[in-house]
């Protein structure tokens, strides 16, 4: 392989990392800094320079998708034979090769057994999402906490249900799993550790086989994974750890950025490389993201732009969440009118509980969306299944929701998925009440029309966690409020710090267009961003033209038998009044007035303005 193929296109810091083929290397890779390019080229150089044979290198990623991407990039550099896989896959391979018996059947998801166990819980907790319980089990197992040690190991950690009930769930889960001959992903790593501790021959063979290690996303390593890595390494120091402590956002599963930050202390001779040239975002986006850096702590990294300038980020506050949603819809329509595909836009929220607010607004504005969908989540699926089976009327929705554990007031200490379920149940009750008379089939058909995700098309609706590693031309960060971001569940300084890192992840997803909004008490993070609260957007402009447009819209909505806001949102009407267009071309330039609406309503709007 020619040397230029390895070093072409690298910046000085990337090149320094790629040239460091031996010894411990710590790559602190900022968002959008070409991390994957750097580590794959380094592995290629380890092989090309003769430092290691390709089959002596183990590259560990956190997802199968990332492992596949790494293998593909290495093959493009004519490198084959490197093992690129997840911790779980590596552990399973070693168990199958060295263990005297197969490890057991792998449990693809904890949800099914935990849902079964959950059905036996006391009534207030019976319908809690299995995913909340699964996350708690993972937190304990990733910290190597057995059921017998769970209660004394909690510290200030708060489980999603009372701790005396949670320990029973954890114990029953482990017992049922063992009785049925299953192992989960955490078991694979734990069993591999115990195997290598007990079998000196197996340990020697593993260390002889793999002589150099690269670990991607090292800021998200947990104690369980680090323990297995330590067994592989032994006293050697051939480790390349790659990560960004600013993007460590998985403490709820037991992950910690401390392993990354401690690399220079553990290996004093380590080569430490900071990748700070950002190839994703405009200077304007990076300028606002970098304002968080003084509060993020850890290893200092200030992202430097390599792209040309773009528009300034948009920040707005509102009196009501509905007006905030209308503004975001209008801004999306405006960006789309400027040539930005909806697929290149993402709307991020702290929990799935907030997605349905925007699903309604986007659906009513006929903007396609993909991602988190109300009807795909547990609360809606269970309620609609019961509604279909009841043979009752739409008026039965509230009764069924209460039977399924809907709370009139949501307490603070619920798990995130249970908060989402409670919000979804309440929303479905409200939608049923608004629907009025009609059959169950008609109600469900309307829900599917309004909330059915546009498979693979449209705006991405994502939690901050799911957005990590992705990038979009336009990013919208609504509800930047206290009790939202930071979450109301985040009470400690450590938890608040992770919420701040979530915001940093959100800000750095944007390539060119960034919009930050809020409608409640402003998040403390806004002050850290240097964003002063602007006067709240007035809900109703005090202008007779605005009143005339609303009167026209109401008449048109009645004639078309559709909601008024589907014709034009309030924010669009307000902008029409502000700009006072006199021609169709001028009206077309108003955000929220697309070609279809211009053709359908343009002449009528201009006539209303002249009235």
Order of alpha helices (4+ residues) and beta strands (2+ residues): alpha-alpha-beta-alpha-beta-alpha-beta-alpha-beta-alpha-alpha-alpha-beta-alpha-alpha-beta-alpha-beta-alpha-alpha-beta-beta-alpha-alpha-beta-beta-alpha-beta-alpha-beta-alpha-alpha-alpha-alpha-beta-alpha-beta-alpha-beta-alpha-alpha-alpha-alpha-alpha-alpha
